[in-house]
Amino acid sequence: MSENENNQLRDVFDAVADPTRRQLIRILAEAAELPLHELTAQFQMGRTAVSKHLTILKEAGLILDRKVGRETRFRLNAAPLREIQDWAAFYSKFWTTNMLRLNQLLEEEEE
């Protein structure tokens, strides 16, 4: 387990379960770095609500922040998403294998 994973306070799956947080990840994936006010402007909720979502993402290691003067800027740290990718890949193989088996059974029945 990497140092980053050891420092995670929150489960990555829990962090991405919320649609607002998934949208924040998507926005940050398309930008190098954004300040809080630019992120808040993209949602119909207040700064406090957006900050709470960002805190959850930060606790999961999915975003990094830094102070620039009085402004806090956020950027994506996609590394923890690997856990989700690995989990989905396992089940993708499972379903592919089962679909191949089903296809074989159907072909055998046609013969």
Phi and psi in degrees as a GROMACS rama.xvg file:
@    title "Ramachandran Plot"
@    xaxis  label "Phi"
@    yaxis  label "Psi"
@TYPE xy
-76.3457  168.046  SER-2
-60.9873  -39.4367  GLU-3
-60.7955  -42.6599  ASN-4
-65.8209  -36.2459  GLU-5
-64.7337  -30.3421  ASN-6
-86.4677  -6.96437  ASN-7
-65.7526  129.719  GLN-8
-95.5057  -17.2248  LEU-9
-134.062  147.845  ARG-10
-67.0451  134.422  ASP-11
-62.2736  -39.3419  VAL-12
-62.9542  -40.5935  PHE-13
-62.9932  -42.386  ASP-14
-64.2541  -37.9781  ALA-15
-91.0916  2.02081  VAL-16
-68.5547  -25.3738  ALA-17
-89.9579  132.611  ASP-18
-61.829  -33.574  PRO-19
-65.1392  -41.6179  THR-20
-69.1647  -35.4384  ARG-21
-64.3822  -38.0133  ARG-22
-66.165  -40.8926  GLN-23
-59.8277  -43.0437  LEU-24
-60.0959  -44.3745  ILE-25
-62.0219  -44.8445  ARG-26
-62.3516  -45.9554  ILE-27
-69.8586  -26.458  LEU-28
-67.8445  -27.6122  ALA-29
-91.4939  -6.25458  GLU-30
-127.315  149.018  ALA-31
-66.5305  -43.2846  ALA-32
-167.386  140.292  GLU-33
-135.841  143.131  LEU-34
-78.422  159.91  PRO-35
-54.2711  -43.1881  LEU-36
-63.5478  -32.4019  HIS-37
-72.9893  -35.9454  GLU-38
-66.9489  -46.1419  LEU-39
-59.695  -37.2167  THR-40
-62.241  -18.4215  ALA-41
-91.2677  3.88241  GLN-42
-130.567  155.286  PHE-43
-95.8772  57.0194  GLN-44
-150.408  164.225  MET-45
-76.9285  170.628  GLY-46
-59.291  -39.1916  ARG-47
-63.297  -43.0652  THR-48
-64.795  -44.1214  ALA-49
-63.1766  -41.205  VAL-50
-60.4921  -38.5019  SER-51
-63.7936  -42.1297  LYS-52
-64.2352  -41.1046  HIS-53
-63.929  -36.9584  LEU-54
-62.0242  -43.1738  THR-55
-62.6621  -43.7843  ILE-56
-64.1474  -38.2785  LEU-57
-66.2893  -41.7773  LYS-58
-62.8152  -27.5909  GLU-59
-86.9494  -1.29337  ALA-60
80.6821  8.92188  GLY-61
-82.9939  -20.4214  LEU-62
-133.398  154.281  ILE-63
-119.611  148.601  LEU-64
-130.049  158.993  ASP-65
-151.995  149.948  ARG-66
-89.2771  133.681  LYS-67
-126.771  99.3033  VAL-68
65.499  -125.056  GLY-69
-94.4411  1.32757  ARG-70
-100.481  141.301  GLU-71
-103.107  128.812  THR-72
-112.113  145.394  ARG-73
-121.715  145.886  PHE-74
-143.016  155.641  ARG-75
-76.5676  140.189  LEU-76
-120.096  94.5638  ASN-77
-76.3966  -10.0403  ALA-78
-51.9894  -44.7389  ALA-79
-64.6831  -17.579  PRO-80
-67.5562  -16.4011  LEU-81
-57.2446  -36.2911  ARG-82
-59.2539  -41.7103  GLU-83
-70.2957  -41.2658  ILE-84
-61.2045  -44.5384  GLN-85
-63.2303  -41.7266  ASP-86
-63.1954  -46.7692  TRP-87
-66.5726  -36.591  ALA-88
-63.3496  -38.6554  ALA-89
-59.7726  -46.6982  PHE-90
-74.1643  -26.7718  TYR-91
-63.1348  -44.6572  SER-92
-61.4659  -41.5463  LYS-93
-58.5353  -48.3078  PHE-94
-69.9317  -36.9529  TRP-95
-62.205  -44.8586  THR-96
-61.4515  -44.4198  THR-97
-66.2988  -36.0554  ASN-98
-67.7155  -37.047  MET-99
-63.9508  -42.6353  LEU-100
-62.3017  -43.7303  ARG-101
-62.2989  -42.4751  LEU-102
-61.9857  -42.2265  ASN-103
-62.4744  -43.6289  GLN-104
-61.1582  -43.0996  LEU-105
-65.6274  -39.1325  LEU-106
-66.4287  -38.1711  GLU-107
-65.8519  -37.3966  GLU-108
-67.8057  -32.396  GLU-109
-71.5035  -24.5664  GLU-110
